[in-house]
């Protein structure tokens, strides 16, 4: 994992409601759901790639950071998710071929949208365009981040706090799962990872009915944590759990344009296949006539 000084740790925003997407007439619920879709797409694709949890959390964090600087209407969430996975694999030193990342993200999107599996062959115009877009998107993200893309997940802090407070294993395991769920939302750009870990422990204790030390308050172990922070983090994670259906919505013209080109290529390929089958289905007499005419032509020359 790449670490840099906290002096350049400028990824946090005070008001997540004033995002570039909101300024371009994207309502709060739509942005919340599309962020969840991008994060779930990353999780599914990383499972197909058999990438570790560190890659998943890093890629999801990069996606949320990017959409605090750019709008969903300018950059398609599928493309940003693909570039986030490719960049996270490099940051966490878990290299994967870009071809595998493209295929895994495409397959994860097909599964999520209940579409039939369509394999994207390499060395085709569609593959080359998708590959070029992913590379360009990765450079756009790095430029927006100022080439500082370090990520610290909240999981180690949750485990350390659980050990220090002598919490039982069930509560620590539940807090670990909630740390995974926190990366599905924009909490990573609102609070630092140690604060998120405290919020996950607070929500886990609340769900399991466990008591936490109150005198002095247990969260005083971490600087800058207040009861309001814990309530806000728990409310956001609970709102994520309440989302029943997450559908992809193309807010940028880039995604629909790519799908239109894909349908056109499929129609062209199917017509070419029909033409080849038609040429093979000619009768032997027709083929003999054609060859005879060709030989006569050559003989006349």
C-alpha positions as a Markdown table, in Angstrom:
| # | Residue | x | y | z |
|---|---|---|---|---|
| 1 | Unk | 0.0 | 0.0 | 0.0 |
| 2 | Unk | 1.3 | 3.5 | -0.8 |
| 3 | Unk | 1.4 | 6.0 | 2.0 |
| 4 | Unk | 2.1 | 9.7 | 1.8 |
| 5 | Unk | 2.1 | 12.5 | 4.3 |
| 6 | Unk | -1.2 | 13.6 | 5.9 |
| 7 | Unk | -0.4 | 17.1 | 4.6 |
| 8 | Unk | -1.6 | 16.0 | 1.2 |
| 9 | Unk | -4.6 | 14.1 | 2.6 |
| 10 | Unk | -7.1 | 16.5 | 1.0 |
| 11 | Unk | -9.7 | 14.0 | -0.1 |
| 12 | Unk | -12.4 | 14.9 | 2.5 |
| 13 | Unk | -15.4 | 17.1 | 1.9 |
| 14 | Unk | -17.5 | 18.8 | 4.6 |
| 15 | Unk | -20.8 | 18.8 | 2.7 |
| 16 | Unk | -21.2 | 15.7 | 0.5 |
| 17 | Unk | -24.6 | 17.1 | -0.8 |
| 18 | Unk | -22.9 | 19.9 | -2.8 |
| 19 | Unk | -21.2 | 17.6 | -5.4 |
| 20 | Unk | -20.6 | 18.3 | -9.1 |
| 21 | Unk | -23.4 | 15.8 | -9.9 |
| 22 | Unk | -25.9 | 17.8 | -7.8 |
| 23 | Unk | -25.0 | 21.0 | -9.6 |
| 24 | Unk | -25.9 | 19.3 | -12.9 |
| 25 | Unk | -29.5 | 18.4 | -11.8 |
| 26 | Unk | -28.8 | 14.9 | -10.5 |
| 27 | Unk | -31.0 | 14.4 | -7.4 |
| 28 | Unk | -29.6 | 13.0 | -4.1 |
| 29 | Unk | -31.3 | 9.6 | -4.4 |
| 30 | Unk | -30.0 | 9.0 | -7.9 |
| 31 | Unk | -26.5 | 9.9 | -7.0 |
| 32 | Unk | -26.6 | 7.7 | -3.9 |
| 33 | Unk | -27.9 | 4.7 | -5.9 |
| 34 | Unk | -25.4 | 5.1 | -8.8 |
| 35 | Unk | -22.5 | 5.3 | -6.3 |
| 36 | Unk | -23.8 | 2.1 | -4.8 |
| 37 | Unk | -24.0 | 0.5 | -8.3 |
| 38 | Unk | -20.4 | 1.5 | -9.1 |
| 39 | Unk | -19.2 | 0.1 | -5.8 |
| 40 | Unk | -21.1 | -3.1 | -6.2 |
| 41 | Unk | -19.8 | -3.5 | -9.7 |
| 42 | Unk | -16.3 | -3.2 | -8.3 |
| 43 | Unk | -17.0 | -5.8 | -5.7 |
| 44 | Unk | -18.4 | -8.3 | -8.2 |
| 45 | Unk | -15.6 | -7.7 | -10.7 |
| 46 | Unk | -12.9 | -8.1 | -8.0 |
| 47 | Unk | -14.5 | -11.4 | -6.9 |
| 48 | Unk | -14.2 | -12.6 | -10.5 |
| 49 | Unk | -10.6 | -11.5 | -10.6 |
| 50 | Unk | -10.0 | -13.1 | -7.2 |
| 51 | Unk | -8.5 | -9.9 | -5.9 |
| 52 | Unk | -8.0 | -9.4 | -2.1 |
| 53 | Unk | -10.2 | -7.1 | 0.0 |
| 54 | Unk | -7.6 | -4.3 | 0.0 |
| 55 | Unk | -8.1 | -3.9 | -3.8 |
| 56 | Unk | -11.9 | -3.8 | -3.4 |
| 57 | Unk | -11.8 | -1.1 | -0.7 |
| 58 | Unk | -9.2 | 0.9 | -2.6 |
| 59 | Unk | -11.1 | 0.8 | -5.9 |
| 60 | Unk | -14.4 | 1.8 | -4.2 |
| 61 | Unk | -12.7 | 4.7 | -2.3 |
| 62 | Unk | -11.2 | 6.0 | -5.6 |
| 63 | Unk | -14.6 | 5.9 | -7.3 |
| 64 | Unk | -16.2 | 7.9 | -4.5 |
| 65 | Unk | -13.3 | 10.4 | -4.4 |
| 66 | Unk | -13.5 | 10.9 | -8.2 |
| 67 | Unk | -17.3 | 11.7 | -8.0 |
| 68 | Unk | -16.6 | 14.4 | -5.5 |
| 69 | Unk | -14.6 | 16.2 | -8.2 |
| 70 | Unk | -16.5 | 15.2 | -11.4 |
| 71 | Unk | -20.1 | 14.7 | -12.2 |
| 72 | Unk | -21.9 | 11.5 | -13.1 |
| 73 | Unk | -23.2 | 13.2 | -16.2 |
| 74 | Unk | -19.7 | 13.7 | -17.5 |
| 75 | Unk | -18.2 | 10.2 | -16.8 |
| 76 | Unk | -20.0 | 6.9 | -17.0 |
| 77 | Unk | -20.0 | 5.0 | -13.7 |
| 78 | Unk | -19.1 | 1.7 | -15.5 |
| 79 | Unk | -16.0 | 3.2 | -17.0 |
| 80 | Unk | -14.9 | 4.9 | -13.8 |
| 81 | Unk | -15.4 | 1.5 | -11.9 |
| 82 | Unk | -13.2 | -0.2 | -14.5 |
| 83 | Unk | -10.5 | 2.4 | -14.2 |
| 84 | Unk | -10.7 | 2.3 | -10.4 |
| 85 | Unk | -10.1 | -1.4 | -10.3 |
| 86 | Unk | -7.1 | -1.1 | -12.7 |
| 87 | Unk | -5.6 | 1.7 | -10.6 |
| 88 | Unk | -6.3 | -0.1 | -7.3 |
| 89 | Unk | -4.5 | -3.3 | -8.5 |
| 90 | Unk | -1.4 | -1.2 | -9.2 |
| 91 | Unk | -1.6 | 0.7 | -5.9 |
| 92 | Unk | -2.0 | -2.5 | -3.9 |
| 93 | Unk | 0.7 | -4.3 | -6.0 |
| 94 | Unk | -1.8 | -7.0 | -7.1 |
| 95 | Unk | -1.3 | -6.7 | -10.8 |
| 96 | Unk | -4.0 | -7.9 | -13.2 |
| 97 | Unk | -3.9 | -7.7 | -16.9 |
| 98 | Unk | -6.1 | -4.9 | -18.2 |
| 99 | Unk | -7.8 | -7.4 | -20.5 |
| 100 | Unk | -8.9 | -9.4 | -17.5 |
| 101 | Unk | -10.1 | -6.3 | -15.7 |
| 102 | Unk | -12.2 | -5.3 | -18.8 |
| 103 | Unk | -13.7 | -8.7 | -19.1 |
| 104 | Unk | -14.4 | -9.1 | -15.4 |
| 105 | Unk | -16.2 | -5.7 | -15.2 |
| 106 | Unk | -18.2 | -6.4 | -18.3 |
| 107 | Unk | -19.2 | -9.8 | -17.0 |
| 108 | Unk | -20.2 | -8.3 | -13.6 |
| 109 | Unk | -22.4 | -5.7 | -15.3 |
| 110 | Unk | -24.1 | -8.4 | -17.5 |
| 111 | Unk | -24.9 | -10.4 | -14.4 |
| 112 | Unk | -26.2 | -7.4 | -12.5 |
| 113 | Unk | -28.4 | -6.3 | -15.4 |
| 114 | Unk | -29.6 | -9.9 | -16.1 |
| 115 | Unk | -28.2 | -9.8 | -19.6 |
| 116 | Unk | -26.8 | -12.9 | -21.5 |
| 117 | Unk | -23.1 | -13.5 | -21.4 |
| 118 | Unk | -21.4 | -12.0 | -24.4 |
| 119 | Unk | -17.7 | -12.5 | -24.6 |
| 120 | Unk | -15.7 | -9.6 | -25.9 |
| 121 | Unk | -13.0 | -10.9 | -28.3 |
| 122 | Unk | -9.6 | -9.2 | -28.3 |
| 123 | Unk | -8.2 | -7.4 | -31.3 |
| 124 | Unk | -11.7 | -6.1 | -32.2 |
| 125 | Unk | -12.8 | -2.5 | -32.6 |
| 126 | Unk | -15.0 | -2.8 | -29.6 |
| 127 | Unk | -12.2 | -4.1 | -27.4 |
| 128 | Unk | -9.7 | -1.6 | -28.6 |
| 129 | Unk | -12.1 | 1.3 | -27.9 |
| 130 | Unk | -13.0 | 0.0 | -24.4 |
| 131 | Unk | -9.3 | -0.5 | -23.6 |
| 132 | Unk | -8.4 | 3.0 | -24.8 |
| 133 | Unk | -11.3 | 4.5 | -22.8 |
| 134 | Unk | -10.2 | 2.7 | -19.6 |
| 135 | Unk | -6.6 | 3.9 | -20.0 |
| 136 | Unk | -7.7 | 7.5 | -20.6 |
| 137 | Unk | -10.0 | 7.3 | -17.7 |
| 138 | Unk | -7.2 | 6.1 | -15.4 |
| 139 | Unk | -5.1 | 9.1 | -16.4 |
| 140 | Unk | -8.0 | 11.5 | -15.8 |
| 141 | Unk | -8.5 | 10.1 | -12.3 |
| 142 | Unk | -4.8 | 10.4 | -11.5 |
| 143 | Unk | -4.8 | 14.0 | -12.7 |
| 144 | Unk | -7.9 | 14.9 | -10.6 |
| 145 | Unk | -6.2 | 13.3 | -7.5 |
| 146 | Unk | -3.0 | 15.2 | -8.1 |
| 147 | Unk | -1.3 | 11.8 | -8.5 |
| 148 | Unk | -1.9 | 11.2 | -4.7 |
| 149 | Unk | -4.0 | 8.1 | -4.6 |
| 150 | Unk | -3.2 | 6.5 | -1.2 |
| 151 | Unk | -6.0 | 4.7 | 0.6 |
| 152 | Unk | -6.2 | 3.7 | 4.3 |
| 153 | Unk | -9.1 | 1.3 | 5.0 |
| 154 | Unk | -11.0 | 1.5 | 8.3 |
| 155 | Unk | -10.7 | -2.3 | 9.0 |
| 156 | Unk | -7.4 | -2.2 | 10.9 |
| 157 | Unk | -8.7 | 0.5 | 13.2 |
| 158 | Unk | -11.8 | -1.4 | 13.9 |
| 159 | Unk | -9.8 | -4.5 | 14.8 |
| 160 | Unk | -7.4 | -2.5 | 17.0 |
| 161 | Unk | -10.2 | -0.8 | 18.9 |
| 162 | Unk | -12.0 | -4.1 | 19.4 |
| 163 | Unk | -8.8 | -5.6 | 20.9 |
| 164 | Unk | -8.1 | -2.6 | 23.1 |
| 165 | Unk | -11.7 | -2.5 | 24.4 |
| 166 | Unk | -11.8 | -6.3 | 24.8 |
| 167 | Unk | -14.9 | -6.7 | 22.7 |
| 168 | Unk | -16.3 | -10.1 | 21.9 |
| 169 | Unk | -15.6 | -11.7 | 18.6 |
| 170 | Unk | -19.1 | -11.4 | 17.3 |
| 171 | Unk | -19.1 | -7.7 | 17.7 |
| 172 | Unk | -15.7 | -7.3 | 16.0 |
| 173 | Unk | -16.8 | -9.5 | 13.1 |
| 174 | Unk | -20.0 | -7.5 | 12.6 |
| 175 | Unk | -18.0 | -4.3 | 12.7 |
| 176 | Unk | -15.6 | -5.7 | 10.1 |
| 177 | Unk | -18.6 | -6.4 | 7.8 |
| 178 | Unk | -20.0 | -2.9 | 8.4 |
| 179 | Unk | -16.6 | -1.5 | 7.4 |
| 180 | Unk | -17.1 | -3.3 | 4.1 |
| 181 | Unk | -20.6 | -1.8 | 3.7 |
| 182 | Unk | -19.3 | 1.7 | 4.5 |
| 183 | Unk | -17.1 | 1.6 | 1.3 |
| 184 | Unk | -20.3 | 1.2 | -0.7 |
| 185 | Unk | -21.3 | 4.8 | 0.3 |
| 186 | Unk | -19.5 | 8.1 | 0.3 |
| 187 | Unk | -18.5 | 7.9 | 3.9 |
| 188 | Unk | -14.8 | 7.5 | 2.9 |
| 189 | Unk | -14.8 | 11.1 | 1.6 |
| 190 | Unk | -16.6 | 12.5 | 4.6 |
| 191 | Unk | -14.7 | 10.9 | 7.5 |
| 192 | Unk | -11.3 | 9.5 | 8.1 |
| 193 | Unk | -10.9 | 5.8 | 8.4 |
| 194 | Unk | -10.5 | 5.7 | 12.2 |
| 195 | Unk | -13.8 | 7.7 | 12.6 |
| 196 | Unk | -15.5 | 5.3 | 10.2 |
| 197 | Unk | -14.2 | 2.4 | 12.3 |
| 198 | Unk | -15.7 | 3.9 | 15.5 |
| 199 | Unk | -19.1 | 4.3 | 13.7 |
| 200 | Unk | -19.1 | 0.7 | 12.5 |
| 201 | Unk | -18.3 | -0.5 | 16.1 |
| 202 | Unk | -21.1 | 1.8 | 17.4 |
| 203 | Unk | -23.6 | 0.4 | 14.9 |
| 204 | Unk | -22.5 | -3.2 | 15.4 |
| 205 | Unk | -23.0 | -2.9 | 19.2 |
| 206 | Unk | -26.4 | -1.3 | 18.5 |
| 207 | Unk | -27.5 | -4.1 | 16.3 |
| 208 | Unk | -26.3 | -6.9 | 18.6 |
| 209 | Unk | -27.5 | -5.2 | 21.8 |
| 210 | Unk | -24.0 | -5.0 | 23.3 |
| 211 | Unk | -23.0 | -2.4 | 25.8 |
| 212 | Unk | -19.9 | -0.3 | 25.2 |
| 213 | Unk | -17.8 | 1.5 | 27.9 |
| 214 | Unk | -19.5 | 4.9 | 28.8 |
| 215 | Unk | -17.3 | 6.4 | 31.5 |
| 216 | Unk | -15.3 | 7.7 | 30.0 |
| 217 | Unk | -16.9 | 7.3 | 26.5 |
| 218 | Unk | -15.1 | 4.6 | 24.5 |
| 219 | Unk | -14.8 | 6.7 | 21.4 |
| 220 | Unk | -12.6 | 9.2 | 23.2 |
| 221 | Unk | -9.7 | 7.0 | 22.3 |
| 222 | Unk | -9.8 | 8.4 | 18.8 |
| 223 | Unk | -9.2 | 12.1 | 18.2 |
| 224 | Unk | -12.0 | 14.1 | 16.6 |
| 225 | Unk | -14.8 | 11.6 | 17.1 |
| 226 | Unk | -18.1 | 12.9 | 18.4 |
| 227 | Unk | -21.5 | 11.2 | 19.1 |
| 228 | Unk | -22.9 | 13.1 | 16.2 |
| 229 | Unk | -20.3 | 11.5 | 13.9 |
| 230 | Unk | -21.2 | 8.0 | 15.1 |
| 231 | Unk | -24.9 | 8.7 | 14.5 |
| 232 | Unk | -24.3 | 10.1 | 11.0 |
| 233 | Unk | -22.2 | 7.1 | 10.0 |
| 234 | Unk | -24.7 | 4.6 | 11.4 |
| 235 | Unk | -27.5 | 6.4 | 9.6 |
| 236 | Unk | -25.7 | 6.3 | 6.3 |
| 237 | Unk | -24.9 | 2.6 | 6.5 |
| 238 | Unk | -28.5 | 1.8 | 7.6 |
| 239 | Unk | -29.7 | 3.8 | 4.5 |
| 240 | Unk | -27.5 | 1.6 | 2.3 |
| 241 | Unk | -29.0 | -1.5 | 3.9 |
| 242 | Unk | -32.5 | -0.2 | 3.2 |
| 243 | Unk | -31.9 | 0.1 | -0.6 |
| 244 | Unk | -33.8 | -2.7 | -2.2 |
| 245 | Unk | -32.9 | -2.4 | -5.8 |
| 246 | Unk | -29.9 | -0.9 | -7.5 |
| 247 | Unk | -30.3 | -0.3 | -11.2 |
| 248 | Unk | -27.8 | 1.2 | -13.6 |
| 249 | Unk | -28.8 | 4.5 | -15.1 |
| 250 | Unk | -26.9 | 6.0 | -17.9 |
| 251 | Unk | -26.5 | 9.7 | -16.9 |
| 252 | Unk | -23.7 | 10.4 | -19.4 |
| 253 | Unk | -24.0 | 10.0 | -23.2 |
| 254 | Unk | -20.9 | 7.9 | -23.3 |
| 255 | Unk | -22.4 | 4.8 | -22.0 |
| 256 | Unk | -25.4 | 4.8 | -24.3 |
| 257 | Unk | -23.1 | 5.7 | -27.3 |
| 258 | Unk | -21.0 | 2.6 | -26.5 |
| 259 | Unk | -24.0 | 0.3 | -26.3 |
| 260 | Unk | -25.4 | 1.7 | -29.6 |
| 261 | Unk | -22.1 | 1.0 | -31.3 |
| 262 | Unk | -22.1 | -2.5 | -29.8 |
| 263 | Unk | -25.6 | -3.2 | -31.2 |
| 264 | Unk | -24.6 | -1.9 | -34.6 |
| 265 | Unk | -21.5 | -4.2 | -34.7 |
| 266 | Unk | -23.6 | -7.1 | -33.6 |
| 267 | Unk | -26.1 | -6.4 | -36.4 |
| 268 | Unk | -23.3 | -6.1 | -38.9 |
| 269 | Unk | -21.7 | -9.3 | -37.8 |
| 270 | Unk | -24.9 | -11.2 | -38.0 |
| 271 | Unk | -25.6 | -9.9 | -41.5 |
| 272 | Unk | -22.1 | -10.9 | -42.5 |
| 273 | Unk | -22.7 | -14.4 | -41.1 |
| 274 | Unk | -25.9 | -14.7 | -43.0 |
| 275 | Unk | -24.1 | -13.7 | -46.2 |
| 276 | Unk | -21.4 | -16.3 | -45.6 |
| 277 | Unk | -24.0 | -19.0 | -44.9 |
| 278 | Unk | -25.9 | -18.0 | -48.1 |
| 279 | Unk | -22.7 | -18.4 | -50.2 |
| 280 | Unk | -22.1 | -21.8 | -48.7 |
| 281 | Unk | -25.7 | -22.9 | -49.4 |
| 282 | Unk | -25.5 | -22.6 | -53.2 |
| 283 | Unk | -26.1 | -25.7 | -55.1 |
| 284 | Unk | -23.1 | -27.7 | -56.6 |
| 285 | Unk | -24.3 | -26.8 | -60.2 |
| 286 | Unk | -24.1 | -23.1 | -59.4 |
| 287 | Unk | -20.6 | -23.5 | -58.0 |
| 288 | Unk | -19.6 | -25.5 | -61.1 |
| 289 | Unk | -21.0 | -22.8 | -63.4 |
| 290 | Unk | -19.1 | -20.1 | -61.6 |
| 291 | Unk | -15.9 | -22.0 | -61.8 |
| 292 | Unk | -16.4 | -22.8 | -65.4 |
| 293 | Unk | -17.0 | -19.1 | -66.2 |
| 294 | Unk | -13.8 | -18.3 | -64.4 |
| 295 | Unk | -11.8 | -20.8 | -66.3 |
| 296 | Unk | -13.2 | -19.5 | -69.6 |
| 297 | Unk | -12.3 | -16.0 | -68.6 |
| 298 | Unk | -8.7 | -17.0 | -67.7 |
| 299 | Unk | -8.4 | -19.0 | -71.0 |
| 300 | Unk | -9.6 | -16.0 | -73.0 |
| 301 | Unk | -6.9 | -13.8 | -71.5 |
